[in-house]
């Protein structure tokens, strides 16, 4: 029993192997049907025209079995000599197509030769036939020698053997012509091409509209922009007065390769010191990449501020008050590849204006007594970034008169208050305003504020004055030897700043700066390495300012 099962298993296995071998051989040794010509177009006359039609078997084993039928709307003008046959491997068969105008009333007629075969890849095949009894335009074309063996398929990669790369533009010429008809001594008709287009946006034509007399040609430029990686194929057609099925039709193919390369270089720049930020370049055009995933890096450059947006826009500007030469290195990286571009930025020196500054004494809204004319007008010294020598102009204007006097080109940051007598009546007193302007060789900058003060009449006694009830300041002892005690009263929470200036308006030190609640606060100044002399204690809070002269005695 087991033996019979064993024999049955062997039999089934053998039959399976034979079936698989037969199946594989049918796939490998298959026929390959081809026909030539693949289309027929002729002018008709009263005598029949003979056109041979060849059927070939380009396969690698099995015989080709083929059959042919005619499909025509108008009978009698077309016939065939052979409706089918068998073709062995590497051989060919034939059939003759006969075209006869006879008493045909139609000016042009069509037919289709429909083939069927046992070719598994092309079991059906059609050859269009067109014929006419009058002179009619034709349209044909000649492409560069770049056929890839396929029917009506033009391979651009054969025209451009060095490769077709993403984002580049390519162009070539095709020749479209209207051939002369041998059958008519008076020639053919003029071709009118209304439009020549592709079925996608990759291929463009110039011109797209034109006309051609019989036996003439026209060159058409084809432009291709490689915008998509990989295979790009377009069907090219024309709309014209050529009768079907002989409209212009072919395919163009291009395999586009990815790229990562330098498209151009960033130029060198020459800018002025303190220039505004500007766009250097779009790095996506400097470094061309088909992947779009590029990482940009810039080495930190001396004196420059660098910024790169996500869209590849590259900006820079010089740091404040910096000038000189800076070399910039930009790298672009993708996967394992890196590209670098280097350019130079020259930043030309440009004169800077002096910084703004504040007035110190007398404080804004303070009363000035004629008996205190040993007191001075004092303002901060202005800092010039370029180190230029600066001078000052002070202008004092009586409020009621509106016409002031200016003292120009002062070197010091102070001036005796007795100059008020040159612009005001000391006996009557009154309101006056004053401000200071600083100059260098090219610029002038006014003090941050203009102070307004009251000149007490000569007969008025000196009164204690506080610019603001919100801020009360007392100091003791004054003069002092080693330590100055400072008491400050804040009526409400505020930001408080205590600073000390010398009599030339230069800042000596900032004693304290911060936010405080309302109340009393005590501070002290213990100056070290500070020479004996007069100084000014300035206390700022909520726009109020008190300036108190202090004297250090060693």
Buried (B, 14 or more C-beta within 10 A) or exposed (E): EEEEEEEEEEEEEEEEEEEEEEEEEEEEEBBBBBBEEEEBBBBBBEEBBEBEBEBBBBBEBBBBBBEBEBEBEBEEBBBBEBEBBEBBBEEBBEBEBEBBBEEBEBEBBBBBBBBBBBBEEBEEBBBBBBBBBEBBBBBBBEBBEBEEEEEBBBBBBEBBEEEBBBBBEBEBEBEBBBBBBEBBEEEBBEBBBEEBBBEEEBBBBEEBEBBBBBEBBBEBEBEBBBEBBEEBBBBBBBBBBBBEBBEBEBBBBBBBBEBBBEBEEBEEBEBEBBBEEEEBBBBBEBBBBBEEEBEBEBEEBEBBBBEBEEEBBBBBBBBEEBBBEBEBEBBBBBEEEEBEBEBBBEBEEBEBBBEBBBBBBBBBBBBBBBEBBEBBBBBBBBBBBBEBEBBBBBBBBBBEEEEBBEBEEBEBBBBEBBBBEEBBEBEEBBEBBBBBBBBBEEBEBBBEEBBBBBBBBEEBEEEEBEBBEBBBBEBEEBEBEEEBBBEBBBBEEBEBBBBBBBBBBEEBEEBBEEEBEEEEBEBEBEBEEBEEEEBBBBBBBBEBBBBBBBEBEE
